[in-house]
Amino acid sequence: MAYVDGFIIAVPKEKIEAYKELARLAGQVWKEYGALAYVECTGDDLPYGELTSFPRAVLAKEDETVVFAWIVYESREQRDAINKKVMADPRLQTDPAGCPFDTKRMVFGGFETFVQV
């Protein structure tokens, strides 16, 4: 079964186009190094839950939207090797000050797939 990295972030609405440009480049780079799929989505129906929700998870503000994304790999080993190459790729080296989102509020993790239909 595949291995998946998932993440959610809050992106200021005024910076969403800059973020989409970065995401398109990132997707190309991940695929180039062997990722099977790369998907990024902007929030459209995100109720603010009483205890938990996507907006709460990233402390989204009124002027931000939530991005939900995942990357699919053949295995955890492939993911580790691919991510090592991606993180060293100069095309994705950006100054954190110029990043179109607050990296400190990013929620991410790796997941083993157990159902895939």
C-alpha positions in Angstrom: 0.0 0.0 0.0 1.0 3.6 -0.6 2.4 6.0 2.0 0.9 9.6 2.3 2.2 12.9 3.6 -0.6 15.2 4.6 -0.7 18.8 5.7 -2.9 21.7 6.4 -1.9 25.4 6.5 -3.5 28.8 6.8 -2.8 31.1 3.9 -3.7 34.8 3.9 -6.3 35.4 1.2 -4.2 38.2 -0.2 -1.3 35.8 -0.8 -3.3 32.8 -2.2 -2.1 33.4 -5.8 1.5 33.5 -4.7 0.9 30.3 -2.7 -0.7 28.6 -5.7 2.3 29.4 -7.8 4.6 28.0 -5.2 2.4 24.9 -4.9 2.5 24.3 -8.7 6.3 24.4 -8.6 6.4 22.2 -5.5 4.1 19.6 -7.2 6.4 19.5 -10.3 9.5 19.0 -8.1 7.9 16.2 -6.0 6.7 14.4 -9.1 10.1 14.8 -10.8 11.7 13.0 -7.8 9.2 10.2 -7.8 6.0 11.1 -5.9 3.0 9.3 -7.3 0.5 12.2 -6.7 0.6 15.7 -5.4 -2.7 17.4 -4.5 -3.4 20.8 -2.9 -6.9 22.1 -2.2 -8.3 25.4 -0.8 -11.0 25.4 1.8 -14.6 25.9 0.5 -16.8 24.4 3.2 -15.0 24.7 6.5 -17.3 25.1 9.5 -15.6 26.4 12.6 -16.1 23.6 15.1 -16.7 24.1 18.8 -13.8 21.8 19.7 -12.0 20.8 16.5 -12.0 21.8 12.8 -9.6 22.6 10.0 -9.6 26.3 10.8 -9.0 25.7 14.5 -6.1 23.3 13.8 -4.1 26.0 12.1 -5.4 28.9 14.0 -6.8 30.4 10.8 -7.8 34.1 11.0 -10.7 35.8 9.3 -8.5 37.0 6.4 -7.0 33.5 5.8 -8.1 30.3 4.0 -7.1 26.8 4.8 -5.2 24.7 2.4 -5.4 20.9 2.7 -2.9 18.8 0.8 -1.3 15.4 0.4 1.5 13.7 -1.5 1.4 10.0 -2.3 4.4 7.7 -2.5 5.0 4.0 -3.1 6.4 3.5 0.4 7.8 5.2 3.5 11.3 4.5 2.3 10.5 6.1 -1.1 9.0 9.1 0.8 12.1 9.6 2.9 14.4 9.4 -0.2 12.2 11.7 -2.3 11.8 14.3 0.5 15.5 14.4 1.1 16.0 15.4 -2.6 13.1 17.8 -2.6 14.4 19.6 0.5 17.8 20.1 -1.1 16.4 21.3 -4.4 17.3 24.9 -5.0 14.0 25.7 -6.8 12.2 25.4 -3.4 14.7 27.2 -1.3 12.9 30.3 -0.1 13.5 32.8 2.7 11.0 32.1 5.4 10.2 35.8 5.5 9.1 35.6 1.9 7.0 32.5 2.4 3.3 33.1 1.6 2.1 31.4 4.8 3.1 31.1 8.5 5.1 27.9 8.6 4.8 27.7 12.4 1.1 26.9 12.1 1.5 24.1 9.6 0.1 20.7 10.7 1.7 17.8 8.9 2.5 14.1 9.2 3.1 10.8 7.4 0.4 8.1 7.1 0.3 4.4 6.2 -2.5 3.6 3.8 -4.8 0.8 4.9 -7.7 1.3 2.5 -7.5 2.4 -1.1 -10.5 1.9 -3.4 
